[in-house]
Amino acid sequence: MGGHQMDNQKDEKNGRYPTMVLLLLASIAIMVMYVESMALPSLPKIMNAYGLTTAQTSLASWIITIYLVVGAVSIPIFGKLGDIYGKKKMLVIAMIIYSIAVTLTGFSRDLSDSIYVMIGFRAFQGIGMSMFPLAFSIIRDEFPVERMAVAQGVISAMFGVGTAVGFLLGGYVTDTFGWQWTYHSIVPFAILFTIIVAWKVRESPVRLKAKVDYVGGALLGGTLLSFLVGITETQNRSWTDSLVVTLLGLSVVLLACFIYWQTKAKDPLVRLSLLKQHDIALSNIIGFLIGFALFTSFQTIAFLAGFNFHLDATHIGLLSLPMSVLTLFLGPIVGFIVKKNGPKWPLVAGMVMSILGFLFLFMFHSTQEEVIMGVLIMGGGNSFAMVGVINMVIISTPRVETGISTAMNMVIRTAGSVVGPAIAASIISTNSVLIPGTGMTIPSDNAYHLIFLMSAVCMAFGVVVGLFLTNKKAVGEGMKMNGEKKEKISEAG
């Protein structure tokens, strides 16, 4: 044990091991974002493959939504399991599941003519979302405090790289070989990265003695599913329909039960006591708003480009390519800014910039050039906001609870990512116009106005919340474990 600790100190001093871990985790981020960045622009092709019409947009959006719903439930479970049994061990398990799921999704159309089969495989794939809180926690374990913000910035930049690769290479693959090859082409990399993580990454010595709250997970999943099915059903039923009212009412009841259970459970899925910490609570509110606005805009732009501009997957991706390139450069830069000045003001500034981007899209979205400009402004702001919010959460959390705290933030942010696109899909489904002489329908301009304005208002509320954050640096409060938490730690031999 002593020799292992000396090796850790030596590796951290010369930086080689943390750098290797960072490069590996960055590669995983690129891999996942390559797949997910093509899921949105390929939706029109997938809808055509399964014979879906524009009026069935809400059903097609479940290809994205179900991935996020399952991710929202699996993230805190795997985060807690990582704190208990080891972050590396759970990361390897999550990556194995993801590799199998991606393989099945790629063959879903060959296995069945029903889109529900693909939605089911995408649900299985959503378990892989739990890789990200585990990765962020590993970074905290391996990196010195003074390098942590920059490392988080690099990871955030790799999301931009993965998106850019997905838009360019993935778009070409989709248009040339079919959307299935978006999934086929990533399988070898998923397997390779899983092997490298199992072989090269050290297990974290930090352990939390606790149990997993599976009841809480079931209640959270039931809450999200009942709400989203209710929203989806509004495309065929009125908001006052008994089924819609019942499902939305059930989601409220289950949410209340979930919150109550979290206050009573011995080891809750979401540690509500963490939300008593001022900055963690506000950061999670902001995380929900960012997820809501960002994924709403991504899905809406994909529909705008596919149905209104009649672009193929490659050219749909090119609309967002400038944003991806900007994110690549801004991620590490924002990390340095956060390291020097703290995360509050980069976070607030990023949300203000995102508002300007949404308002631009609200007013100007009739040409591809206008959409590119709006996406560029919005994406630049998102780079600041995302790096700021994850660093605020990590800085404010005791080290022993990094896994559950970052997982909780991702759950809340993912909930926003689920709710926003579901509402946007409902708006599009109920605000479509018939193209004369074709029998085809496309989203109306009013639908886009409503969605972009909704996103801008959402981020404006985030700015107000962000002003109440306490600015702090990584060397400040939140980085030390209090005595109460220390008692729960055991060293891994």
C-alpha positions in Angstrom: 0.0 0.0 0.0 2.8 2.4 0.9 4.6 1.7 -2.4 1.4 2.3 -4.3 1.0 5.7 -2.6 4.6 6.6 -3.4 3.9 5.8 -7.1 0.8 7.9 -7.0 2.8 10.9 -5.6 5.5 10.4 -8.2 3.0 10.1 -11.1 1.1 13.2 -9.9 4.3 15.2 -9.6 5.5 14.5 -13.2 1.9 14.6 -14.5 2.2 11.5 -16.7 -0.5 9.3 -15.2 -3.1 12.1 -14.8 -2.5 13.2 -18.4 -2.9 9.6 -19.6 -6.2 9.3 -17.7 -7.4 12.7 -19.1 -6.6 11.7 -22.7 -8.4 8.4 -22.2 -11.5 10.0 -20.7 -11.4 12.7 -23.4 -11.4 10.0 -26.0 -14.5 8.4 -24.4 -16.3 11.7 -24.5 -15.5 12.1 -28.2 -16.8 8.6 -28.9 -20.1 9.1 -27.2 -20.7 12.6 -28.7 -19.9 11.2 -32.1 -22.9 8.9 -31.8 -25.2 11.3 -30.1 -24.4 14.2 -32.3 -25.7 12.1 -35.3 -28.8 10.9 -33.5 -30.5 14.3 -34.0 -29.7 15.1 -37.6 -30.4 11.5 -38.6 -33.9 11.6 -37.1 -35.6 12.6 -40.5 -33.9 9.6 -42.1 -34.9 7.3 -39.3 -38.5 8.6 -39.6 -38.4 7.8 -43.3 -37.0 4.3 -42.6 -39.8 3.5 -40.3 -42.5 5.3 -42.3 -43.2 8.0 -39.8 -44.8 11.4 -40.7 -44.1 14.8 -39.4 -47.2 14.5 -37.2 -45.4 11.6 -35.5 -42.4 13.7 -34.5 -43.1 13.1 -30.8 -42.8 9.4 -31.3 -39.5 9.8 -33.2 -38.1 12.1 -30.5 -38.3 9.1 -28.1 -35.1 7.9 -29.8 -33.4 10.8 -28.1 -35.7 11.0 -25.1 -35.5 7.4 -23.9 -31.7 7.5 -23.9 -31.9 10.5 -21.6 -34.6 9.1 -19.3 -32.7 5.9 -18.7 -29.5 7.9 -18.3 -31.2 10.1 -15.7 -31.9 7.0 -13.6 -28.7 5.1 -14.2 -26.4 8.1 -13.5 -27.0 8.4 -9.8 -27.1 4.6 -9.3 -23.7 4.1 -11.0 -22.4 7.2 -9.3 -23.3 5.8 -5.9 -22.0 2.3 -6.9 -18.7 4.0 -8.0 -18.4 5.7 -4.6 -19.0 2.3 -2.9 -17.2 -0.3 -5.0 -14.8 1.8 -7.0 -15.2 4.3 -9.9 -13.0 2.4 -12.3 -14.9 -0.9 -11.8 -18.3 0.8 -12.5 -16.9 2.7 -15.4 -15.7 -0.5 -17.0 -19.2 -2.1 -16.4 -20.9 1.0 -17.9 -18.7 0.8 -21.0 -19.4 -2.9 -21.5 -23.1 -2.2 -21.4 -22.7 0.7 -23.8 -20.7 -1.3 -26.3 -23.4 -4.0 -26.4 -26.2 -1.5 -26.7 -24.6 0.4 -29.5 -24.1 -2.8 -31.4 -27.8 -3.7 -31.0 -29.0 -0.3 -31.9 -27.1 -0.5 -35.2 -28.9 -3.7 -36.1 -32.3 -2.6 -34.8 -33.9 -2.0 -38.2 -32.6 -5.4 -39.4 -34.2 -7.1 -36.4 -37.6 -5.5 -36.6 -39.8 -3.1 -38.6 -41.0 -1.5 -35.4 -39.4 1.7 -34.2 -40.2 0.6 -30.6 -37.4 -2.0 -30.9 -34.9 0.7 -31.7 -36.3 2.8 -28.9 -35.7 -0.1 -26.6 -32.1 -0.6 -27.6 -31.6 3.2 -27.2 -32.9 2.8 -23.7 -30.3 0.1 -23.0 -27.7 2.5 -24.5 -28.8 5.2 -22.0 -27.1 3.3 -19.2 -23.8 4.4 -20.8 -24.5 8.0 -19.8 -23.3 7.0 -16.3 -19.8 7.0 -17.7 -19.6 10.8 -17.4 -20.1 11.4 -13.7 -17.7 8.5 -13.0 -15.1 10.1 -15.4 -15.5 13.5 -13.7 -15.0 11.8 -10.3 -11.9 10.0 -11.5 -10.5 13.3 -12.7 -11.0 14.7 -9.2 -9.2 11.7 -7.6 -6.3 11.9 -10.0 -5.6 15.6 -10.6 -4.2 18.1 -8.2 -6.7 20.8 -7.1 -4.9 23.5 -9.1 -5.2 21.5 -12.4 -8.8 20.3 -11.9 -10.6 23.2 -13.6 -8.4 23.0 -16.7 -8.9 19.3 -16.9 -12.7 19.7 -16.7 -12.4 22.3 -19.5 -10.5 19.9 -21.7 -13.2 17.2 -21.2 -15.9 19.8 -22.0 -13.9 20.7 -25.2 -13.9 17.1 -26.2 -17.6 17.1 -26.3 -17.2 19.8 -29.0 -14.6 17.6 -30.8 -16.9 14.6 -30.7 -19.8 16.7 -32.0 -17.7 18.0 -34.8 -16.5 14.5 -35.8 -20.1 13.3 -35.6 -21.3 16.1 -37.8 -18.7 15.7 -40.5 -17.7 12.0 -40.5 -21.0 10.8 -39.1 -22.9 12.9 -41.6 -21.0 11.4 -44.4 -21.4 7.9 -43.1 -25.1 8.4 -42.6 -25.7 9.8 -46.1 -23.3 7.3 -47.8 -23.9 4.0 -46.0 -27.1 4.7 -43.9 -27.8 5.8 -40.4 -27.1 2.3 -39.0 -23.4 2.8 -39.7 -23.3 5.7 -37.3 -23.6 2.9 -34.7 -21.6 0.2 -36.5 -18.6 2.4 -37.0 -18.2 3.2 -33.3 -18.3 -0.4 -31.9 -14.6 -1.2 -32.4 -13.6 2.0 -30.5 -16.1 1.3 -27.7 -14.5 -2.1 -27.2 -11.0 -0.8 -27.4 -11.5 2.0 -24.9 -13.2 -0.5 -22.5 -10.1 -2.7 -22.6 -7.7 0.2 -22.1 -9.7 1.5 -19.1 -9.7 -1.9 -17.5 -6.0 -2.3 -18.2 -4.5 1.2 -17.5 -6.7 3.2 -15.1 -6.1 2.7 -11.4 -8.9 2.1 -9.0 -9.8 5.0 -6.8 -8.8 4.6 -3.1 -11.9 6.6 -1.9 -14.8 4.5 -0.7 -18.2 5.5 0.7 -19.9 2.9 3.0 -23.5 3.0 1.8 -26.2 1.1 -0.1 -27.9 1.9 -3.5 -31.4 3.3 -3.4 -33.2 1.2 -6.0 -36.6 2.4 -4.8 -35.6 6.0 -5.4 -34.4 5.0 -8.9 -37.8 3.3 -9.7 -39.7 6.4 -8.4 -37.5 8.7 -10.5 -37.9 6.6 -13.6 -41.6 6.4 -13.1 -41.8 10.2 -12.7 -40.0 10.9 -15.9 -41.8 8.2 -18.0 -45.3 9.2 -16.9 -44.6 12.9 -17.6 -43.0 12.3 -21.0 -45.7 9.8 -22.2 -48.3 12.4 -21.1 -46.6 15.1 -23.0 -46.2 12.9 -26.1 -49.9 11.9 -26.1 -50.9 15.6 -26.5 -50.0 15.2 -30.2 -53.1 13.0 -30.6 -55.2 14.2 -27.7 -56.1 17.4 -26.0 -54.4 18.6 -22.8 -57.7 18.0 -21.0 -58.0 14.4 -22.2 -58.4 12.0 -19.3 -55.3 9.9 -20.2 -53.1 13.0 -20.5 -54.4 14.4 -17.2 -53.9 11.1 -15.5 -50.4 10.6 -16.7 -49.3 14.1 -15.8 -51.0 13.8 -12.4 -49.3 10.5 -11.8 -45.9 12.2 -12.5 -46.6 14.8 -9.9 -47.6 12.2 -7.3 -44.5 10.0 -8.1 -42.3 13.1 -7.9 -43.7 13.9 -4.4 -43.2 10.3 -3.4 -39.6 10.4 -4.7 -38.8 13.6 -2.7 -40.4 12.1 0.4 -38.5 8.9 0.0 -35.2 10.7 -0.4 -35.7 12.3 3.0 -36.4 9.0 4.7 -34.0 6.6 2.9 -30.9 5.6 4.7 -28.7 6.1 1.6 -30.9 8.1 -0.8 -30.4 8.2 -4.5 -30.2 11.9 -4.5 -28.7 13.3 -1.3 -31.1 16.2 -0.6 -28.9 17.3 2.3 -26.4 18.3 -0.4 -29.0 20.7 -1.8 -29.0 22.5 1.6 -25.6 23.8 0.5 -26.4 27.1 -1.2 -24.2 26.8 -4.2 -24.9 23.2 -5.0 -28.7 23.8 -4.9 -28.4 26.8 -7.2 -26.0 25.0 -9.6 -28.5 22.2 -9.9 -31.3 24.6 -10.8 -29.0 26.1 -13.4 -28.0 22.6 -14.7 -31.7 21.8 -15.3 -32.2 25.1 -17.2 -29.1 24.6 -19.3 -30.1 21.0 -20.3 -33.7 22.2 -21.1 -32.6 25.0 -23.4 -29.6 23.3 -25.0 -31.3 20.0 -26.0 -34.5 21.8 -27.0 -32.5 23.9 -29.5 -30.5 21.0 -30.8 -33.6 19.0 -31.6 -35.4 22.0 -33.1 -32.5 22.9 -35.4 -32.3 19.4 -36.6 -36.0 19.5 -37.6 -35.7 23.0 -39.1 -32.8 21.8 -41.3 -34.3 18.5 -42.2 -37.9 19.5 -42.9 -37.7 23.2 -43.8 -34.3 23.4 -45.5 -34.5 19.8 -46.9 -30.9 19.1 -46.0 -29.3 15.7 -45.7 -27.6 14.5 -42.5 -24.1 15.8 -43.6 -25.4 19.3 -44.3 -27.6 19.3 -41.1 -24.4 18.6 -39.2 -22.6 21.4 -41.0 -25.0 23.9 -39.5 -23.7 23.2 -36.0 -20.1 22.6 -37.0 -18.9 26.2 -36.3 -20.3 25.8 -32.7 -18.4 22.5 -32.3 -15.1 24.1 -33.4 -15.7 27.1 -31.1 -16.4 24.7 -28.2 -13.1 22.9 -28.9 -11.1 26.1 -28.5 -13.2 27.6 -25.7 -13.3 24.6 -23.3 -9.6 24.8 -22.1 -9.7 28.6 -22.1 -12.8 28.7 -19.9 -11.0 26.2 -17.6 -8.1 28.6 -17.2 -10.5 31.5 -16.5 -12.4 29.4 -13.9 -9.1 28.4 -12.3 -8.0 32.0 -12.0 -11.3 33.8 -11.2 -13.7 31.1 -10.1 -16.8 29.6 -11.9 -19.5 32.1 -11.1 -18.9 34.9 -13.6 -18.0 32.6 -16.6 -21.2 30.7 -15.8 -23.4 33.9 -15.8 -21.7 35.4 -18.8 -22.2 32.1 -20.7 -25.9 32.1 -20.0 -26.2 35.7 -21.1 -24.5 34.9 -24.4 -26.8 31.9 -24.9 -29.8 34.2 -24.4 -28.5 36.4 -27.2 -28.1 33.3 -29.4 -31.7 32.1 -28.8 -33.1 35.6 -29.4 -31.2 35.8 -32.7 -32.7 32.5 -33.7 -36.1 33.7 -32.6 -35.8 36.6 -35.0 -33.7 35.1 -37.8 -33.9 31.4 -38.9 -35.1 31.6 -42.5 -31.7 30.8 -44.0 -28.8 28.5 -43.2 -26.5 31.4 -42.6 -28.8 32.9 -40.0 -29.1 29.6 -38.2 -25.3 29.1 -38.2 -24.8 32.6 -36.6 -27.4 31.9 -33.9 -26.0 28.5 -33.1 -22.5 30.0 -32.9 -23.6 32.6 -30.4 -25.6 30.1 -28.4 -22.9 27.5 -28.5 -20.2 29.9 -27.3 -22.3 30.8 -24.3 -22.9 27.1 -23.6 -19.2 26.5 -23.4 -18.8 29.0 -20.6 -21.9 27.8 -18.8 -21.2 24.1 -18.9 -17.6 24.4 -17.6 -18.7 26.9 -15.0 -21.6 24.8 -13.6 -19.6 21.5 -13.3 -16.7 23.2 -11.6 -19.1 25.0 -9.2 -20.6 21.7 -8.2 -17.3 19.9 -7.7 -15.7 22.8 -5.8 -18.7 23.0 -3.4 -18.8 19.2 -2.7 -16.9 17.2 -0.1 -14.4 15.0 -1.9 -16.0 11.7 -0.6 -19.3 12.6 -2.2 -18.0 13.8 -5.6 -19.5 10.8 -7.4 -23.1 11.3 -6.0 -23.0 15.1 -6.3 -21.8 15.2 -9.9 -24.3 12.4 -10.7 -27.1 14.3 -9.0 -26.2 17.4 -11.1 -26.2 15.2 -14.3 -29.6 13.7 -13.3 -31.1 17.2 -12.9 -29.4 18.5 -16.1 -30.6 15.3 -17.9 -34.1 15.8 -16.6 -34.0 19.2 -18.3 -32.7 17.6 -21.5 -35.6 15.2 -21.4 -38.4 17.7 -20.6 -37.3 20.4 -23.0 -37.3 18.3 -26.3 -40.5 16.6 -25.3 -42.3 19.9 -25.0 -40.6 21.2 -28.2 -41.7 18.1 -30.1 -45.3 18.6 -28.8 -45.2 22.2 -30.0 -43.9 21.1 -33.4 -46.6 18.4 -33.7 -49.4 20.8 -32.9 -48.0 23.7 -35.1 -47.4 22.0 -38.5 -48.6 23.2 -41.9 -49.5 21.3 -45.0 -47.4 21.9 -48.1 -49.9 22.4 -51.0 -50.0 19.7 -53.6 -47.7 17.3 -51.6 -49.7 16.0 -48.8 -46.7 16.6 -46.5 -46.6 18.7 -43.4 -43.7 20.7 -42.0 -43.3 22.6 -38.7 -44.7 26.1 -39.0 -42.7 29.3 -38.3 -44.8 29.9 -35.2 -43.5 26.6 -33.8 -39.9 27.8 -34.1 -40.7 31.2 -32.6 -42.3 29.6 -29.5 -39.4 27.1 -29.0 -36.6 29.6 -29.3 -38.4 32.2 -27.1 -39.0 29.5 -24.5 -35.3 28.6 -24.5 -34.3 32.3 -24.1 -36.7 32.8 -21.2 -35.4 29.6 -19.6 -31.8 30.8 -19.7 -32.8 34.3 -18.5 -34.1 32.7 -15.3 -30.8 30.9 -15.1 -28.9 34.2 -15.1 -31.1 35.4 -12.2 -30.3 32.3 -10.2 -26.6 32.5 -11.1 -26.3 36.0 -9.6 -26.9 34.5 -6.2 -24.0 32.0 -6.4 -20.9 32.5 -4.2 -17.8 32.8 -6.3 -15.0 30.5 -5.1 -11.8 28.9 -6.3 -10.9 25.2 -6.2 -8.4 25.8 -3.3 -11.2 27.3 -1.2 -14.1 25.9 0.7 -15.8 22.7 -0.4 -12.6 20.8 -1.2 -12.1 19.5 2.3 -14.0 16.6 3.8 -15.7 17.3 7.1 -15.2 14.9 10.0 -18.7 13.4 9.6 -17.9 12.3 6.1 -14.4 11.1 6.9 -15.9 8.4 9.1 -17.5 6.8 6.0 -14.3 6.4 4.1 -12.2 3.3 3.9 -9.0 2.9 2.0 -8.9 0.4 -0.9 -6.1 -2.1 -0.5 
